[in-house]
């Protein structure tokens, strides 16, 4: 009986405390140069200074991440109609 109550309390706590998660969009990447063509990438930095603090001394550099999501706003009616006309023009070709 205690095990059932414990399991129910865990389920209730995780349901109540569960917060929605969002994808992170960090703008800076550290590119590590590994010997022999290896290396890696860490795109988890919010500022250039934060990236360089990690990259210094490791033989790496920091560059902006180019795959940053654009805005989360919705397109205006003019933008939507312009895109639709461009697409229809390309399909007609």
NORNORDA-V852801 format. One record per helix or strand of 2 or more residues. SS is the DSSP state (h for helix, s for strand). FROM is the first residue (numbers start at 1). TO is the last residue. If there is no record, write none. Layout:
SS/FROM/TO
SS/FROM/TO
This chain:
h/2/17
s/28/32
h/35/37
s/40/45
h/48/55
s/60/64
h/77/92
